[in-house]
Amino acid sequence: MQKEPKVIILNQDLVRQKLRQKQYDDICLSGWGHLDEFVSFLISFGIFTMLAQLGLVAGHSGIPVYLLTMLAFAKTLFGLRFDDNSKYLFQDHNVLRVLGFNIQQIVEGYSKRTTKDGSKPIHPDTLRNFLKSLGYKETVGLFVKVVRKLLKLGLIRSSIFIIDTKTVFKDSPGYEYAKKVYDYKGKHKNRRGYKISIIQHLRSKIIVAVIITPANIPDSRLLLLTVRHATTILGEGVIKTLLFDKGYWDGKTLARLKRVYGVDFIIPVKSNFVLSKRLIKKAQKEGFIKIKPGLEITRFENITDAPNYGGELQAIVVKDKKAKKMRKTNQPIHVYVTSLPWKSAQVLYQTYRDRWTIENNAIKELCQYWILEDFHCKKFSAIRAHIFFCAIIFNLHILFKSKYGRRFTEKTIAAKRAPGFQKLHVIAYSEIWKLNR
């Protein structure tokens, strides 16, 4: 039995009132929430002007570049984890019109591959081939332009940043430049893949640098490379403090980070280091300072025996019940070292605790909502384009939320896919409805 279309009756006076009050959420005609507003936002931001400045003016297979770019963004926005799932997007003519397709293109398609019985308006392979054709200049260049414009708009104000890596495993041997590395979190065997290094601004959550390498590159070797990329984009002196985990520990690298780039850091010390064992023993002997229930900290100055560092640091030894993992029977004691001159041990520890922002508000969100891991083309150029497009749309969504104020700020990308944003089949205003009855 065919379902009857939904009929949404809106009072004309109420619509006018909502428009005057700029309450667009209540009368948005798009079945996908704020997609129409977001597309207009992308255009007004200047994405296609930036692509033209980078020399990308011709599309692929006769299809304009702006349509292919919008489809690449739409793949991330709608969570299309497989390129072939584009056919479900093509079934919604309203969405295609919002993305820039006209009626003739939607009905007839662009080529013989998109005939009446084929995939319309384009074949899914066309989008994949378009991403393969994009070079370093177009993908990374677009990301650089977007971040610099966000910096100019004033979204990146404080000087504390976070760095972390994400390993994306692709076990097929056909992926370009994918190398094997031991998967200690998952299947516990050597697996192929890539490593993505990300620097994120702590306060605004904007991603300011992305580096893609084979999975077998250690984090310590990616630290200076990613910082150099971020410094090139933002300029010198913008990054003053960097937070990262113990996987980045390398004394010579940390010394260069401080000496060459002038960037201070906070990093935990590995538990098997002589420095860590000595400071824990000294803290237990001298006693901890109780900050609050469940949190005790002791601070030490003039630490000179950090492995291969060759300079003075200060350290804090922390006992935090909230930091204990479920599998641990005894409360662990953690040691953190920093090049910062701050005298407050509590401020140092609280600042480092903000490092989890990149886990929850960048890497986790990119993988779950922005399909960072779901690239299916084995060419590295397409993989790079997919990852940078995800980072670009992530940053622009942050600006989009701030642009539309508190009311939209509370709505994440997950809310856009909620049942409340289903398609509206019929919309009838009350004045017209009365005449036709």
C-alpha positions as CSV (number, residue, x, y, z in Angstrom):
1,M,0.0,0.0,0.0
2,Q,1.4,3.4,-1.0
3,K,2.0,5.8,1.8
4,E,0.0,9.0,1.7
5,P,2.2,12.1,1.5
6,K,2.6,14.2,4.6
7,V,0.7,17.5,4.5
8,I,2.2,20.3,6.5
9,I,-0.2,23.3,6.8
10,L,1.5,26.5,7.8
11,N,-0.4,29.7,8.5
12,Q,0.7,32.5,6.2
13,D,0.6,35.1,9.0
14,L,2.7,32.8,11.2
15,V,5.2,32.3,8.4
16,R,5.6,36.1,7.9
17,Q,6.0,36.5,11.7
18,K,8.8,33.9,11.8
19,L,10.6,35.4,8.9
20,R,10.6,38.9,10.5
21,Q,12.0,37.3,13.7
22,K,14.6,35.4,11.6
23,Q,13.4,32.1,13.1
24,Y,14.3,30.1,10.0
25,D,14.5,26.7,11.9
26,D,10.7,26.6,12.2
27,I,9.9,27.2,8.6
28,C,12.9,25.7,6.8
29,L,11.5,24.0,3.6
30,S,14.6,21.8,3.1
31,G,14.0,18.1,4.0
32,W,17.6,18.0,5.2
33,G,17.5,20.7,7.9
34,H,20.0,23.4,7.1
35,L,21.5,22.0,4.0
36,D,20.3,24.9,1.8
37,E,21.7,27.4,4.2
38,F,25.0,25.5,4.5
39,V,25.4,25.4,0.7
40,S,24.7,29.2,0.5
41,F,27.2,29.6,3.3
42,L,29.9,27.6,1.4
43,I,29.4,29.8,-1.7
44,S,29.5,33.0,0.3
45,F,32.6,31.9,2.1
46,G,34.4,31.7,-1.2
47,I,35.2,28.0,-1.6
48,F,34.8,28.0,-5.4
49,T,36.8,31.3,-5.7
50,M,39.6,29.7,-3.8
51,L,39.6,26.7,-6.1
52,A,39.7,29.0,-9.1
53,Q,42.7,30.8,-7.6
54,L,44.4,27.4,-7.2
55,G,43.9,26.8,-11.0
56,L,41.0,24.3,-10.6
57,V,38.5,25.6,-13.1
58,A,37.7,22.5,-15.3
59,G,35.7,19.6,-13.9
60,H,35.8,16.0,-15.0
61,S,33.9,14.3,-17.9
62,G,32.4,17.6,-18.9
63,I,30.8,18.2,-15.4
64,P,31.5,21.6,-13.8
65,V,34.0,21.6,-10.9
66,Y,31.5,23.2,-8.5
67,L,29.0,20.3,-8.9
68,L,31.7,17.7,-8.3
69,T,33.0,19.6,-5.3
70,M,29.6,19.9,-3.8
71,L,29.0,16.2,-4.3
72,A,32.3,15.5,-2.6
73,F,31.2,17.7,0.3
74,A,27.7,16.1,0.3
75,K,29.3,12.6,0.6
76,T,30.8,13.8,3.9
77,L,27.7,15.7,5.1
78,F,25.3,12.8,4.5
79,G,27.7,10.1,5.7
80,L,27.8,8.2,2.4
81,R,30.4,5.6,3.5
82,F,30.5,4.0,0.0
83,D,30.7,5.8,-3.3
84,D,28.0,3.6,-4.8
85,N,25.6,4.8,-2.1
86,S,25.4,8.1,-4.0
87,K,22.4,6.6,-5.8
88,Y,20.4,7.1,-2.7
89,L,21.3,10.8,-2.7
90,F,20.4,11.0,-6.4
91,Q,16.8,9.9,-5.6
92,D,16.1,13.2,-3.7
93,H,15.7,15.8,-6.4
94,N,15.3,18.6,-3.8
95,V,18.8,17.9,-2.5
96,L,20.2,17.8,-6.0
97,R,18.7,21.2,-6.8
98,V,20.2,22.6,-3.6
99,L,23.6,21.2,-4.6
100,G,23.4,23.0,-8.0
101,F,21.9,20.6,-10.5
102,N,19.1,21.7,-12.8
103,I,16.0,19.7,-13.8
104,Q,17.4,18.7,-17.2
105,Q,20.7,17.4,-15.6
106,I,18.7,15.5,-13.0
107,V,16.3,13.8,-15.4
108,E,18.6,13.2,-18.4
109,G,22.0,13.0,-16.8
110,Y,25.4,14.0,-18.3
111,S,26.4,11.0,-20.4
112,K,25.4,7.6,-21.8
113,R,26.4,6.1,-18.4
114,T,23.6,8.1,-16.8
115,T,20.7,7.1,-19.0
116,K,17.2,6.3,-17.8
117,D,18.2,3.0,-16.3
118,G,21.6,4.2,-15.1
119,S,22.9,6.3,-12.2
120,K,21.7,9.9,-12.5
121,P,22.8,12.6,-12.7
122,I,26.3,11.2,-12.8
123,H,28.0,7.9,-12.4
124,P,29.6,7.3,-9.0
125,D,32.9,6.6,-10.7
126,T,33.0,10.1,-12.0
127,L,33.3,11.5,-8.5
128,R,36.0,9.0,-7.6
129,N,37.9,9.9,-10.8
130,F,37.6,13.6,-9.9
131,L,39.2,13.1,-6.5
132,K,42.0,11.1,-8.1
133,S,42.7,14.0,-10.5
134,L,43.2,16.5,-7.7
135,G,46.9,17.2,-6.8
136,Y,48.7,18.4,-3.7
137,K,48.2,22.1,-4.8
138,E,44.4,21.8,-5.1
139,T,43.7,19.8,-1.9
140,V,46.3,21.1,0.6
141,G,46.1,24.6,-1.0
142,L,42.3,24.8,-0.4
143,F,42.8,23.7,3.2
144,V,45.5,26.3,3.7
145,K,43.3,29.1,2.3
146,V,40.3,28.1,4.5
147,V,42.4,28.0,7.7
148,R,44.1,31.4,6.9
149,K,40.7,32.9,6.4
150,L,39.4,31.5,9.7
151,L,42.5,33.0,11.4
152,K,41.8,36.3,9.7
153,L,38.1,36.2,11.0
154,G,39.4,35.9,14.5
155,L,38.4,32.4,15.4
156,I,41.9,31.3,16.4
157,R,42.8,33.6,19.3
158,S,44.4,31.7,22.1
159,S,47.8,30.1,21.7
160,I,47.2,26.6,23.1
161,F,47.0,23.8,20.5
162,I,46.8,20.0,20.6
163,I,48.4,17.3,18.4
164,D,47.5,13.7,18.0
165,T,47.5,11.0,15.3
166,K,45.0,8.6,13.9
167,T,45.9,5.3,12.2
168,V,43.5,4.3,9.4
169,F,43.9,0.6,8.4
170,K,43.3,-0.6,4.9
171,D,44.4,-4.2,4.6
172,S,44.2,-4.5,0.8
173,P,47.7,-4.4,-0.7
174,G,46.6,-2.2,-3.5
175,Y,46.5,1.1,-1.5
176,E,49.3,3.4,-2.6
177,Y,52.1,4.0,0.0
178,A,50.2,2.1,2.7
179,K,52.7,0.3,5.0
180,K,52.3,-2.3,7.7
181,V,52.3,-1.5,11.4
182,Y,51.3,-3.5,14.5
183,D,47.7,-3.0,15.4
184,Y,48.0,-3.1,19.2
185,K,44.4,-1.8,19.8
186,G,42.4,-4.0,17.4
187,K,43.3,-7.3,15.7
188,H,46.8,-7.4,17.3
189,K,48.7,-8.1,14.1
190,N,50.5,-6.3,11.4
191,R,48.1,-4.3,9.2
192,R,48.5,-1.9,6.3
193,G,47.4,1.6,6.5
194,Y,48.0,5.4,6.9
195,K,48.7,7.7,9.8
196,I,47.0,11.1,9.9
197,S,48.6,13.7,12.2
198,I,46.4,16.6,13.2
199,I,46.9,19.8,15.1
200,Q,43.8,21.4,16.5
201,H,43.2,24.7,18.2
202,L,42.1,24.1,21.8
203,R,39.5,26.8,22.2
204,S,37.8,27.0,18.8
205,K,38.3,23.3,17.9
206,I,39.5,24.3,14.4
207,I,42.0,21.9,12.7
208,V,45.0,23.9,11.6
209,A,47.3,21.3,10.1
210,V,47.0,17.8,8.6
211,I,49.8,15.5,7.6
212,I,49.3,12.1,5.9
213,T,52.0,9.4,6.0
214,P,52.4,5.6,5.9
215,A,51.3,4.0,9.1
216,N,54.8,2.8,10.1
217,I,56.1,6.4,10.8
218,P,56.4,7.0,14.6
219,D,54.6,9.9,16.2
220,S,57.9,11.5,17.4
221,R,59.0,11.9,13.8
222,L,55.7,13.5,12.8
223,L,55.8,16.1,15.6
224,L,58.1,18.7,14.0
225,L,56.8,18.0,10.5
226,T,53.2,18.8,11.6
227,V,54.3,21.8,13.6
228,R,56.2,23.1,10.6
229,H,53.1,22.7,8.4
230,A,51.0,24.5,11.0
231,T,53.5,27.3,11.4
232,T,53.6,27.8,7.6
233,I,49.9,28.2,7.5
234,L,49.4,30.3,10.6
235,G,52.7,32.2,10.8
236,E,55.3,32.3,13.5
237,G,54.3,33.0,17.1
238,V,50.7,31.8,16.8
239,I,51.4,28.4,18.4
240,K,53.0,29.0,21.8
241,T,51.9,25.8,23.8
242,L,51.4,22.3,22.5
243,L,49.8,19.4,24.3
244,F,50.5,15.8,23.3
245,D,50.7,12.3,24.7
246,K,53.7,10.2,25.6
247,G,53.9,8.6,22.2
248,Y,55.6,11.8,21.0
249,W,58.4,11.5,23.6
250,D,61.9,12.1,22.1
251,G,64.3,14.4,23.9
252,K,66.0,15.8,20.8
253,T,62.7,16.4,19.1
254,L,61.4,18.2,22.1
255,A,64.5,20.3,22.4
256,R,64.2,21.4,18.7
257,L,60.5,22.2,19.3
258,K,61.5,24.6,22.0
259,R,64.7,26.0,20.5
260,V,63.8,26.3,16.8
261,Y,60.0,27.0,16.9
262,G,59.7,28.6,20.3
263,V,56.8,26.3,21.3
264,D,56.4,25.1,24.9
265,F,54.9,21.7,25.7
266,I,53.3,19.5,28.3
267,I,53.9,15.8,27.9
268,P,53.5,12.7,30.2
269,V,56.7,10.7,31.0
270,K,56.7,7.0,30.2
271,S,56.5,4.9,33.3
272,N,59.6,2.9,32.5
273,F,61.9,6.0,32.4
274,V,64.4,6.4,35.1
275,L,63.2,10.0,35.4
276,S,59.6,8.9,36.1
277,K,60.6,6.3,38.7
278,R,62.9,8.8,40.5
279,L,60.3,11.6,40.7
280,I,57.5,9.2,41.9
281,K,59.8,7.9,44.6
282,K,60.8,11.5,45.6
283,A,57.1,12.6,45.7
284,Q,56.1,9.7,47.9
285,K,58.9,10.5,50.3
286,E,58.2,14.3,50.5
287,G,54.4,13.9,50.3
288,F,51.7,15.1,48.0
289,I,49.7,18.3,48.2
290,K,46.0,17.7,48.3
291,I,44.2,19.9,45.8
292,K,40.7,18.5,46.2
293,P,39.2,15.1,47.1
294,G,40.7,12.5,44.8
295,L,43.5,14.8,43.4
296,E,47.0,15.2,44.8
297,I,49.9,16.9,43.0
298,T,53.5,17.6,43.7
299,R,55.6,19.9,41.6
300,F,59.4,19.8,41.0
301,E,61.5,22.5,39.4
302,N,64.9,22.4,37.6
303,I,64.6,18.9,36.2
304,T,67.9,18.3,34.2
305,D,67.9,14.5,33.6
306,A,65.2,14.3,31.0
307,P,66.4,11.7,28.4
308,N,68.3,13.5,25.6
309,Y,66.7,16.8,26.3
310,G,69.7,18.8,27.4
311,G,67.8,21.6,29.2
312,E,65.8,22.4,32.3
313,L,62.2,21.4,32.7
314,Q,59.7,21.3,35.6
315,A,57.6,18.3,36.5
316,I,54.4,17.5,38.3
317,V,53.6,14.1,39.9
318,V,49.9,13.4,40.0
319,K,47.6,11.0,41.9
320,D,44.1,11.4,40.3
321,K,41.3,8.9,41.1
322,K,39.4,10.0,38.0
323,A,42.3,9.1,35.8
324,K,42.3,5.4,37.0
325,K,41.2,3.0,34.3
326,M,38.7,0.3,35.2
327,R,41.2,-2.5,34.7
328,K,43.6,-1.0,37.2
329,T,43.4,-2.3,40.8
330,N,45.7,0.3,42.3
331,Q,45.6,4.0,41.7
332,P,48.4,4.9,39.2
333,I,50.8,7.8,39.7
334,H,51.5,9.9,36.5
335,V,54.4,12.2,35.8
336,Y,54.2,15.2,33.5
337,V,57.1,17.4,32.3
338,T,56.8,20.8,30.8
339,S,58.9,23.7,29.5
340,L,56.4,26.2,30.7
341,P,57.3,28.5,33.6
342,W,53.9,28.3,35.3
343,K,54.1,28.0,39.1
344,S,50.6,26.5,39.6
345,A,50.7,22.7,39.5
346,Q,46.9,22.6,39.3
347,V,46.8,24.9,36.3
348,L,49.5,22.7,34.5
349,Y,47.6,19.5,35.2
350,Q,44.2,21.0,34.2
351,T,45.7,22.4,31.0
352,Y,47.0,19.0,30.0
353,R,43.7,17.4,30.8
354,D,42.3,19.5,28.0
355,R,44.3,17.3,25.6
356,W,41.3,15.0,25.4
357,T,39.6,17.6,23.4
358,I,41.3,16.4,20.2
359,E,40.2,12.8,20.9
360,N,36.5,13.6,21.5
361,N,36.0,16.7,19.3
362,A,38.3,16.0,16.3
363,I,39.4,12.4,15.7
364,K,36.3,10.7,17.1
365,E,33.9,13.1,15.4
366,L,35.8,13.0,12.1
367,C,35.6,9.2,12.1
368,Q,32.0,8.8,13.3
369,Y,30.2,11.7,11.6
370,W,32.5,13.0,8.8
371,I,33.6,9.5,7.5
372,L,37.3,10.2,7.7
373,E,38.2,6.5,7.4
374,D,35.8,5.7,4.6
375,F,37.9,6.2,1.4
376,H,37.6,3.5,-1.1
377,C,39.8,4.6,-3.9
378,K,43.3,3.1,-3.7
379,K,45.1,6.0,-5.3
380,F,46.8,8.2,-2.8
381,S,45.7,11.4,-4.5
382,A,42.0,10.5,-4.0
383,I,42.8,9.5,-0.4
384,R,44.5,12.8,0.3
385,A,41.6,14.7,-1.3
386,H,39.0,12.8,0.8
387,I,40.9,13.5,4.1
388,F,41.4,17.2,3.4
389,F,37.8,17.6,2.3
390,C,36.7,16.1,5.6
391,A,39.0,18.5,7.5
392,I,37.7,21.5,5.5
393,I,34.0,20.7,6.0
394,F,34.7,20.1,9.7
395,N,36.2,23.6,10.1
396,L,33.5,25.3,8.0
397,H,30.8,23.6,10.1
398,I,32.4,25.2,13.2
399,L,32.2,28.6,11.6
400,F,28.6,27.8,10.3
401,K,27.4,27.1,13.8
402,S,29.0,30.3,15.2
403,K,27.5,32.3,12.3
404,Y,24.0,31.2,13.1
405,G,24.3,31.8,16.9
406,R,23.4,29.8,20.0
407,R,20.2,28.3,18.6
408,F,22.1,26.3,15.9
409,T,25.3,25.9,17.9
410,E,23.5,23.2,20.0
411,K,22.7,21.2,16.9
412,T,25.6,18.9,15.8
413,I,26.0,17.1,12.5
414,A,24.3,14.1,14.2
415,A,21.1,16.2,14.8
416,K,20.8,16.9,11.1
417,R,20.3,13.2,10.5
418,A,17.7,12.8,13.3
419,P,14.1,11.7,12.4
420,G,13.0,15.3,12.9
421,F,14.7,16.3,9.7
422,Q,12.9,13.9,7.4
423,K,11.7,15.1,4.0
424,L,8.6,17.2,3.8
425,H,6.5,15.9,0.9
426,V,3.8,18.5,0.7
427,I,3.6,22.0,2.2
428,A,0.4,23.9,2.0
429,Y,-0.3,27.4,3.3
430,S,-3.6,27.9,5.0
431,E,-5.0,30.6,2.7
432,I,-4.4,28.4,-0.4
433,W,-5.6,25.3,1.3
434,K,-9.0,26.8,2.1
435,L,-9.5,27.9,-1.6
436,N,-8.8,24.4,-2.9
437,R,-10.9,22.4,-0.5
